[in-house]
Amino acid sequence: MPWAKSGDGIDIYYEAHGLEEAAAPCLVFAHGAGGNATSWFQQVPAFAASHRIAVFDHRGFARSICPAEQQSAARFEDDLATVMDAVGMDRATIVCQSMGGWTGVRAAVNRRDRVEAVFLANTPGAIRNDVTVANMAQMAERLAAAGGLVNRAYSAEFGARNPVGALLYRQISAYNTQARPNIRDDSVYVSADQAKATGVPFHMLSSDLDPLFPPEVLQAVAADIDAPMTHVEGAGHSTYFEMPDEFNAALRAFLNR
């Protein structure tokens, strides 16, 4: 199994899929706090015939063992670059789910030379405005009331119609026994003006049943960074997992533009 060593000595687990040609367009998928590299099993086959692909476990998740005190999102963009170097990618579109948005947005701001575009799914990324500040302040309470992240990571409707998929989600998430990601400190945020100044194309995806980053939160961020947005009906926080066909279609449309 391949690992890439980050600048501070953490071994980041990654996988390479899809095309091997150096000139092929590149995608890196950055998972959320309920997932890991395995979560993208419904996306990798859909794009493997047209792209070079990398998936990875964020530091502290699943196979990327990392002490809790080193799990700051301030290291995410460097871990991303480490994975891209290991796979042989100069530039890539970063596809982000929830916590992975901190990776994509911070990479766009701090590693602009490596980022082609950023697709933000069910996440405001690391962008701070009044709406995201208020939403994050309320989130801990909502998660505690629900009994933890895994109970908010997909919609109740998905669990009812697809109990096998819901069980699989929980099983994948269960490998994150050491994950303690820090995405709350002031130091891990960037402003909308910083994001816009990069010139990187952003696209946002929201879903109506998302209790963590509701559509109105993402709409406020999209307006601040002049990003178009796709809205999906009938999905919760994990659109990529709950409604993969709709997610993949939105991503493909963004890539084609």
N, C-alpha and C positions, 0 to 999 in steps of 0.2 A: 504494500500500500504506500502511496506517495505522500510525503510531507515536505513542506517548504519552510525553512527556518526564517522567522521574522527578524527584524533588526534588533529586538530586545531578547532574542533567543527562544521564543515560543515556536513550537512546531505546529504549523497550520496544515491540517489534512485537506487534500484537494483531489479532484478527479478531472481528467480531460476526456471529452467526448466529441463526436462529430467529425467534421472535415479536418484533414491534416495539412492542407495546402497553406503556405504562409500568407498568401494573398486573400484567403477566405475571410469574410466578415466574422467578427468575434463577439460572443456573448459571455458575460459572467453573471451568474445568478447568486444573489446575496439573500440568504434566508432570514426569517424573523426569529423572535425569541422562543417560539414554540417549535422550531424546526431545526434542520441541519442539512447537510448536502443531500441526504436521501430524499428530502421533501420534494425535490424537483423531478420526480420520476414521470410526471405527466407532461412536463415541458421538454426535457432533454430529447426524447424520441421525436417530438414534433418539430424540432429545429435542427436536429443532427444532420439532416441531408443538405442543409443550406448554410450552416455556420460551424465555426470552431467554438466549442463550449467548455467552460470551466465551472464547476461547482465546488464548494468548500464548506468546511465547518468553521464558523467564526470562533475566535479564541474563547476557550472555556466551554465550548459546545461539543458534545459527542467525543470525537477523536482528537480534537485540538485541545489538549490538556494545558491548563493555564491557571495560576493562582488567582484567587478572587480579586486581589488588589491590583492585578495587571489587566483586568478586563474592561478597561475604559474604552469607550467608542472613539476616543482621541487616537487610538492605534489602528482603527479599522482600515483607514485608507492605505496605510503602509502594509498591512497584511494583504490587502487586495493587490497591491503592486507586487508583493512577494509571490503571490500565487500566479499572477500574470507572467512574471519573469520565468517561473518554473515551467509554465505551459508554453512559453514562447510567444506571448501576445504583446505587441507594442501598444495597441489601443483596443478598446472594447466598449460596447454598450453594456451598461450595468443595469440589470433587472433586479429590482429591490422589492422585498416584501417586509412590511412593518419595520422591525429593528434594522433590517438591511438597508432601509432608506438612509440611515445615518452613514453607512458605508458609501453609498452612491453619491449623496450630496457632498459629504466631506471630501471624497475623492475628486469630484468636479471642481471644488474650490481650491484644494491643496495639491492635487496631482492632475492638473488640467491636461497635461501632455498625454495622459494615459486614457482619458475618457472621451469616447465618441458621443455618447448620449446617455440619458438616465431615464429609466421607466420606473415610476414610483407607484407601487401598488399597495393600496390601503395603508399609506404612510405619508406624513408630511416631511419625512426625512429629518435632518438636523436643523431645519429652518425654524427660527424663532420669530413669532409675532404674538400679539396679544391673545389671539385665539388659541394658538398651540400651547402657550404658557398656561392658560386657564384649563385647557383640556388635560394636560399632563398633571396639573395639580389635583384634578378630580379622579384621575385614572387609578391611582393606588387604592382609593376607597371602592371604586367599582370592581376592581379585581378581587379585593378582599371579600366583598359581599358575595361574589360569585364562587368563592372557594379556590381561586387561583387562575392563572393565565389559560390553562388548557380548557377551562370551562367557558371561556370567552373567545377562544381562538377560532372557533367555527360556530355557525349558527345552530340553534336548536332545530330548525327546519331541516338542516343538512343531516344532523344526527338521527332524526326521525325517518327520513327517506333513504338514508344510506348508512345504516348502523355498521356495516363492514368498513366503509371508508372512515367513519368516526373512530372506530377501534384502531384502525391503521394509523390515523393521525396521533392518537394518544400513545401508541407503541413507539412511533418515531420520536415523539417528544420525550418519552421516558428515558432515552439515552443521554439527555442533557442534564445529568445528575449534578455536574459541577458548574453549571452556567450561572453566573452572577453578573450579568452585563450592566455596566454603568452608562446609561444614556440620559441621565438627568442633570449632571453637573453643568454649570454655565459654560465651562471650557469646551464642551463637545458641540455647542451650537454655533450656527452661522446665521447671518442675516439674509433676508430676501435679496437685498441689494448685492451682497457678495455672490449669491447664486446667479443672479441675473448678469453680473459683470463677467462671468466666465464665458458667456456666449454658448454654453452647452445647451443643446435642445433637451428640455424636460417634457415628460408627459405623465399625467396623474390618472390613476384609476381608483374609483370609489365604488362602494356597494351599499345598498340601502339598509342592510341588516348588521352593519359593522358597529358594534358598541364601543370600540376602542378609539377609532378615528372616523367618526361619522362624516357623511358627505359634506356637511356644512363646514367642518374643520378643513377638509381638503380643498373645498372650493375657495376658502379664504387664502390658503397658501398658493393655490394655482393662480389666483388673481394677482397676488403679490409678485410672483415670478414669471407672469405672462405665459403660463403653461396651459395647453389644451387639456381637457379631461374627458375620460370615458367613464360612464356610469353603468353599473351592472345591477339589475334587479334580481332579487332572490338569493343573494349570497351574503355571508357574514364577513368576518375579518379576513378569512383566508380564501379569497376568490380563486386564487391559483389552484387550490386543492378542492374546493367545493364545486366550482364550475370551470374546469380546465379548458373546455372548448371556447367558452366566451373569453376567458383570460388570454388564451393563445391567439385568438383572432384579434383582440385589441393590441397585443404586442406585435403581431405580424403587420398590422396596419401601420403602427408607429414605425417599424423598421422599414417598411416600403416607402414611407414618406421621407 
